Amino acid sequence: MALRIEVSPEELDEIRKRKGEIEARFMDIEGLERTLKALRLRFLRERKERLEKKLSEMENHYRELVEFEEKAEKDRDFMLNLRMELSLENRELRKRLGGRR
């Protein structure tokens, strides 16, 4: 599996400025190990940040879903009560109309 590292234009400029220092570090095993550790830490930090952002988004979506469910339940109850009231009112009106005849 090939490791791909993406850098910003500013980071690329910095790398170009420090090319000699970076090349010397790669010739030095300890420097290479430090570089790999730094890159691994950067990768893990970025991954953690992406996961935290995704978790936050999921929590918000879940909260919205719960709120929607609660509102839907209230609306359902309201509509059932309204339907019952209308049914009773219609029954009373039929009684009154039937009683006049």
C-alpha positions in Angstrom: 0.0 0.0 0.0 1.5 3.3 -1.1 1.4 6.2 1.4 0.3 9.4 -0.2 1.0 12.7 1.6 -0.8 15.9 0.5 0.7 19.2 1.3 -0.5 22.8 0.8 1.2 25.2 -1.5 2.7 27.0 1.5 4.1 23.7 2.9 5.5 22.8 -0.6 7.3 26.2 -0.6 8.8 25.4 2.8 9.9 21.9 1.7 11.6 23.5 -1.3 13.4 26.0 0.9 14.6 23.3 3.2 15.4 20.7 0.5 19.0 20.3 1.5 18.1 19.9 5.2 15.4 17.4 4.4 17.7 15.3 2.1 20.3 15.2 4.8 17.7 14.1 7.3 16.7 11.2 5.0 20.3 10.1 4.8 20.3 9.9 8.6 18.3 6.9 9.9 17.4 8.7 13.2 16.3 11.7 11.2 14.3 9.5 9.0 12.6 7.9 12.0 11.8 11.3 13.5 10.4 12.4 10.1 8.2 9.2 9.9 7.0 9.7 13.5 6.2 13.4 12.8 4.3 12.4 9.6 2.5 9.6 11.4 1.4 11.9 14.2 0.2 14.5 11.7 -1.8 11.8 9.8 -3.3 10.6 13.1 -4.2 14.1 14.2 -5.9 14.9 10.9 -7.7 11.6 10.9 -8.9 12.2 14.5 -10.1 15.7 13.5 -12.1 14.3 10.6 -13.6 11.6 12.8 -14.5 14.1 15.5 -16.2 16.3 12.8 -18.1 13.4 11.4 -19.2 12.3 15.0 -20.4 15.9 15.6 -22.4 15.9 12.4 -23.9 12.5 13.2 -24.9 13.7 16.7 -26.5 16.8 15.2 -28.4 14.6 12.7 -29.5 12.3 15.4 -30.7 15.2 17.6 -32.7 16.6 14.6 -34.2 13.2 14.0 -35.3 12.9 17.7 -36.8 16.4 17.6 -38.6 15.5 14.3 -40.0 12.3 15.8 -41.3 14.2 18.9 -42.9 16.8 16.7 -44.5 14.2 14.5 -45.9 12.4 17.6 -47.4 15.7 18.9 -48.8 16.5 15.5 -50.3 13.0 15.3 -51.9 13.4 18.7 -53.3 16.8 17.7 -54.8 15.5 14.5 -56.4 12.5 16.3 -58.0 14.9 18.9 -59.1 17.2 16.2 -60.6 14.3 14.3 -62.5 13.2 17.4 -63.8 16.7 18.1 -65.0 17.0 14.5 -66.7 13.6 14.7 -68.5 14.6 17.9 -69.5 17.9 16.4 -70.8 16.2 13.3 -72.8 13.8 15.4 -74.3 16.6 17.4 -75.2 18.5 14.2 -76.8 15.4 12.7 -78.8 15.0 15.9 -80.1 18.5 15.8 -80.9 18.3 12.1 -82.6 14.9 12.5 -84.6 16.2 15.5 -86.1 19.1 13.5 -87.7 17.0 10.8 
